[in-house]
Amino acid sequence: MMIDGYIPTILIVDDKATNIAILSDLLKDDYKIKVANSGQRALSLVREKEKPDLILLDIEMPQMSGYDVCKALKSSAETIDIPIIFVTAKNSSEDEEYGLNLGAIDYIKKPFHSGIIKIRIKNHLTLKLKSKKLEELSMCDSLTGISNRRYFDEILEQKYREIIREPKNLSIIMIDIDYFKLYNDNYGHWMGDECLTKVAIALKKAIKRPTDVLARYGGEEFVVLLKGVDKDGAKQVAQSLIDSISNLNLAHNFSPVSKIVTISAGVAIKEVDEDISKEDLIKKADAELYRAKNSGRNKFCAGF
C-alpha cells in the first residue's frame, strides 16, 4: 500500500512460524515485510540502515519477551520513534495497560479480525508518515532547499553517538560567503536570495559521499559534516567547496577580494583518540573560519 508514493516496511516479531505466516500473508500485498523469530533478532534488524516503519510484536517469547524488546527500542534515540503494536494472546486489561505504558501505540488481541488489523495498521502508518513529512519539512531550509541548522544539530548529535560505537574521525567545515552584506546591499535582497540558493546547490554538488552532510547554518553561513575522513581528506573537501563557488562565476563587483562571489572556510577535526565535545569542535571550526576571513578570504584555514 503506497502512502504518498512510499511503500512502508513492517517488521513482524513472533517466535511461532505459524503466526508470522498468517500476518505475512495478510500484509504482504500492501507492505514490505521483514520477520524476526526472537526478540534478539528483532533488535538486530532495527539497527540496520533501513529501519521498519512499524513493528508488530508478540509478547510471550522465550529468552526475551516483547515487553523487553519494547523497552530496549524505546530507550534508544535511534528507534524510539518506531511505532509498536503488540499482537498477543494476553487479553487482560492490566497487560494492555502495561504494554501501552511502555510506549506501544496499540494492543491487538488474538484471535484478531483481519480487516480490523489492516485498518488499524494503515491508520497508524498514515499518521506516522505524515508526522515524518512534517518533521522533514521543519528540518529543511525553505530558501535553499538544503538542510537547516536544526537538522545539523540533530545529525551532529547522532554522528557523535555513532563514533562512540564505531570510532572514526569527524570533521566540520564552517563556510561563509565573502562580503555577502555588500552583495545584498548593492544587488538587492532578491538577488541575494538567488545567490544563496546557487551557492547552496554548488556546495551540495561538491560533496560527493551520501553520508556527508551540508546545512545552512544561518544567514550566509553554511556547514559541512564529514565522517571517516582524515586531515588531508578534510582539507581536500574544503578546497573543492571553495573551487565550486569560484567556478560559478557569480559577479560581485563590490567585493574587495574578487570580482566574483567567493567563500571562506574553517576546518576542524575530531580524531579517533581525541576527546573533544561537539560544541568545542564547532568553536574550533568557527575560529578557523575567522582566521581565514582575517587573512585574505577566498581560502580555508585548518586547525591542524
Rosetta blueprint (number, residue, H / E / L):
1 M L
2 M L
3 I E
4 D L
5 G L
6 Y E
7 I L
8 P L
9 T E
10 I E
11 L E
12 I E
13 V E
14 D L
15 D L
16 K L
17 A H
18 T H
19 N H
20 I H
21 A H
22 I H
23 L H
24 S H
25 D H
26 L H
27 L H
28 K L
29 D L
30 D L
31 Y L
32 K E
33 I E
34 K E
35 V E
36 A E
37 N L
38 S L
39 G H
40 Q H
41 R H
42 A H
43 L H
44 S H
45 L H
46 V H
47 R L
48 E L
49 K L
50 E L
51 K L
52 P L
53 D L
54 L E
55 I E
56 L E
57 L E
58 D L
59 I L
60 E L
61 M L
62 P L
63 Q L
64 M L
65 S L
66 G H
67 Y H
68 D H
69 V H
70 C H
71 K H
72 A H
73 L H
74 K H
75 S L
76 S L
77 A L
78 E L
79 T L
80 I L
81 D L
82 I L
83 P L
84 I E
85 I E
86 F E
87 V E
88 T E
89 A L
90 K L
91 N L
92 S L
93 S H
94 E H
95 D H
96 E H
97 E H
98 Y H
99 G H
100 L H
101 N H
102 L L
103 G L
104 A L
105 I L
106 D E
107 Y E
108 I E
109 K E
110 K L
111 P L
112 F L
113 H L
114 S H
115 G H
116 I H
117 I H
118 K H
119 I H
120 R H
121 I H
122 K H
123 N H
124 H H
125 L H
126 T H
127 L H
128 K H
129 L H
130 K H
131 S H
132 K H
133 K H
134 L H
135 E H
136 E H
137 L H
138 S H
139 M L
140 C E
141 D L
142 S L
143 L L
144 T L
145 G L
146 I L
147 S E
148 N L
149 R H
150 R H
151 Y H
152 F H
153 D H
154 E H
155 I H
156 L H
157 E H
158 Q H
159 K H
160 Y H
161 R H
162 E H
163 I H
164 I H
165 R H
166 E L
167 P L
168 K L
169 N L
170 L E
171 S E
172 I E
173 I E
174 M E
175 I E
176 D E
177 I E
178 D L
179 Y L
180 F H
181 K H
182 L H
183 Y H
184 N H
185 D H
186 N H
187 Y H
188 G L
189 H H
190 W H
191 M H
192 G H
193 D H
194 E H
195 C H
196 L H
197 T H
198 K H
199 V H
200 A H
201 I H
202 A H
203 L H
204 K H
205 K H
206 A H
207 I L
208 K L
209 R L
210 P L
211 T L
212 D L
213 V E
214 L E
215 A E
216 R E
217 Y E
218 G E
219 G L
220 E L
221 E E
222 F E
223 V E
224 V E
225 L E
226 L E
227 K E
228 G L
229 V L
230 D L
231 K H
232 D H
233 G H
234 A H
235 K H
236 Q H
237 V H
238 A H
239 Q H
240 S H
241 L H
242 I H
243 D H
244 S H
245 I H
246 S H
247 N L
248 L L
249 N L
250 L L
251 A E
252 H L
253 N L
254 F L
255 S L
256 P L
257 V L
258 S L
259 K L
260 I E
261 V L
262 T L
263 I E
264 S E
265 A E
266 G E
267 V E
268 A E
269 I E
270 K E
271 E L
272 V L
273 D L
274 E L
275 D L
276 I L
277 S L
278 K H
279 E H
280 D H
281 L H
282 I H
283 K H
284 K H
285 A H
286 D H
287 A H
288 E H
289 L H
290 Y H
291 R H
292 A H
293 K H
294 N H
295 S L
296 G L
297 R L
298 N L
299 K L
300 F E
301 C E
302 A E
303 G L
304 F L
